[in-house]
């Protein structure tokens, strides 16, 4: 079973190829990392999956359905959710209000006009469940902006999980986190059930090798390798363009 | 338990305030001269108008400088139906006015919401100026700058006549209560909470799965309908309509009123409309420099009370609470 598939995807910006004829398939339940040096096209590929940009050529499939032309917000309703590399939350609203908006987004009553939000009991229970599970229930009344950076990174993930996604896109989720905070974040991701597929774009190689089942390596907009940790470690081309630089 | 108790206390407090306010509004006309009764009716009408513009500005973060287009659309629909088609039925006229305002909102929203920020402000302004230009130039139909006189007070088939200012005031009060009730429900609803989310971070709301454009569009049309309602009531109050109903200065004045009262508070536009229209109606009878006073007030608000009058007192109470606690 496949969750996510790119087929011959290209993206051109001003005549330059950010991605060129990229194809990859992510199986359901898989943890896939996408790595590559700066400018390899990781973020562009990520945005194509999320629906923020449209490819210049090629097609994107979600659970076997062609979603190439589908805007980001509609992909959420098919079961896709994402986090942002740079914190993208609502700092002025309370922690609870942030989660309520995230939970409500995929509920049929999200367009409700005349009934108060607080009267939807199930909505609050779900938000409470999420916040308790990830240890932020006590902070529910505080403006989200008052949380520490690490807690806000956790909120990024909580907001994404609120829609009960079947596929989760993580954009450098540990960037800017201390080692300890990154480790507890990784525990969070590892704690997700195997019914959730995760695609992670990451710079930190330790994170990648620890989390991913398979790794796709991008270089100058093309896929140069794909495989398990050992396969990638043993790949001479990868060592040349990527790992070599780091070590 | 503590938070629950303070919750019920707060509810009781709010209810008491609302009941007190309602009581004042119900008794008020019996202590006022006929002129001031009309001033109060006008304040209620402009409160509805200011609430409508604030649904866009305060809750969704869309500053519109063209809200008078809908005020005028409602007013002119009634005036034209009464004077040209001879339709005197109030409910029919009201329904038509709201429908025309909604339709105009649907069209203008489609155009204006292609943009954001400064471009949105300029587009709403330009679109409203087009409405103004049409009623100004189309003399044979709209009366041009002479306007359309001779719109009688509505006949609701009630045993008392609404030609009487006090009775008319109660009609306006009834619509004010309905409008406040509906708008309050809307801002507390999942839809209303989403509007606040869009104001604060639209891209995140999209990533969460919200079709933010559609929310803004619906909000724009709702605001248009309430703007049209205010215009409808105003034309019945005055018995007359002129292009001033859809003028740029009216659009600006209602935005100013909402800001003076406080755009982040539900009651803000009501308080702001009251202050602005008291200055406009009462001060202007003593001095022609009422806009100067309004200007000074605006400067004071911007410099010392960014959150408006309501916001200023709310923050004052919060501070005192912290000192006590």
Interface residues (C-beta under 8 A of the other chain):
Chain A: X50 X71 X72 X73 X74 X76 X77 X82 X84 X88 X89 X90 X92 X93 X97 X100 X101 X102 X104 X105 X106 X107 X109 X110 X111 X112 X113 X114 X115 X116 X117 X118 X120 X159 X162 X163
Chain B: X182 X185 X186 X188 X189 X190 X191 X192 X193 X194 X196 X197 X200 X201 X203 X204 X205 X206 X207 X208 X209 X210 X211 X212
